[in-house]
Amino acid sequence: LRTLILTFCMAALFFVMLLLLIDLFANIWGYIDNKVLFTDILMIMLLYVPKCLSYAIPVALLFSISFTLGTLYGNNELIAIFGGGMSLFTLVLPLLIMGALLSAGVFFFEENVVIWATRAKQEMQAQVLKRPVEGTVPRDKAFIDRDRNIIIKVDSFIPQDNMLTGVTIIYGEPEKVIYADNGRWNGKTWQLQNTFLYENDPAKSHWTCRRIGQYQAAEITQTPEKFKISVRKVEDMNLSTATQFIDDLRFSGLPSIAAETDFFNKFSYAMRVFIVTIIAASIGGAFRKNILLMCLLVSLVISVVFFVFQLVTDAFAKNGILPPVAGAFLPVLIFLAIGFFLMKKART
C-alpha cells in the first residue's frame, strides 16, 4: 500500500507538471508581449493546478496500480499470494473500494474547487493577456417565451444592485412593445422605471405610445439568479447553475441537448477513477519485463482511447443520434464491462 500511494503521488505530480508546462508554453509569447509579471504567471499556474489534478488522477491511478501489481508479479510475490489461496478479486477489493470513494471525492472536488479555480484562472489570464474571457456571454441577454409569444431583451444586468438596464419586451400577438430604461427586483417581480408602452391598434393602421412611470413586469419570470449566469459552458457551472441554465434553454424553446449531455458528463467523468481502478487491477500482472515503461504506455493508451470514445459518443448525443444520458454513460458502461471481463480472465 505504501508503494502504491508513493507511486500514485509521483505519477500525479508528473502529469500535473506536464500539463502546467503545456499551458505555460502555449501562452509564453503572450506573457512576454504583454510584459506579465512573474508573480502573476505563478498565480495563474497555481489556479490551474486543481484542473490539472482532475485530469491527472485517473491516469496516475491507472499507472500506479498496474505498476505496483506488475512489480509484485515480476518479483514472484503475486505467485506466493495466489499460492496461499487468495484470489485476485480479494487482493484488489480494497483498491476497488478506494477507487469508488475516490470517484465520489473527485466529483465533489470538481464541483467545489476545480470550477471556481478554473474560472479565476481564465479571468486572470484574460486580464493579463488583454483578451475576452473564454466562455463568457455578451452583456446583453435575451429570453424567448414561446407559450406567451414574448421576447425579452436586456442590455445589461448589474448583480450588486439586482438591476436591469435597457429592458425591451416584445409581444407577437397582440403587437405590443414595452421599453424601460431600467428595472429593479423587489423580491417578487421586476419593477420597471420610466417605461414606454407602444401598441398597435386592432386595425394595425398606426401605433400609439404612452409613458408609464412604474410598470410591474410580470412578463419577466426570470429571477436575478438566472441573470447572474455569465458562462455558456455547462462544464464551467456547478450543478445548480447548470440546472437553471438548461431550464432556461427549454423554457425559451432553444436546443438543450448539448447542455444536457455536458450535464450528465459531470457524473460520468467522475466515474473514470473507478473504471481505471478495475482495468489497472486486471492488467497489473500482465508484464514481467520493462514494467515501468509498459505500465506507463498502457496507461496513456487506455486513457486516450477512453477520451476519444467519450468524444465520439458526446458528438453523437449533441447531434441527436444518441440520447444525452447515453452519450455520457455509454463509454462508462462499456469500459466497466471490459474491466470486469479482464479481471475474470486475469492471471490468479
Secondary structure, DSSP 4 states (H G I P E B T S, - for coil): -HHHHHHHHHHHHHHHHHHHHHHHHHHHHHHHHTT--HHHHHHHHHHHHHHHHHHHHHHHHHHHHHHHHHHHHHTTHHHHHHHTT--HHHHHHHHHHHHHHHHHHHHHHIIIIIHHHHHHHHHHHHHHHT-PPTTBPPS-EEEEETTTTEEEEEEEEEGGGTEEEEEEEEETTTTEEEEEEEEEE-SSSEEEEEEEEEEE-TT-S-EEEEEEEEEEETT----HHHHT--B--GGGS-HHHHHHHHHHHHHTT---HHHHHHHHHHHHHHTHHHHHHHHHHHHTTS-SSSHHHHHHHHHHHHHHHHHHHHHHHHHHHHTTSS-HHHHHHHHHHHHHHHHHHHHHHS--
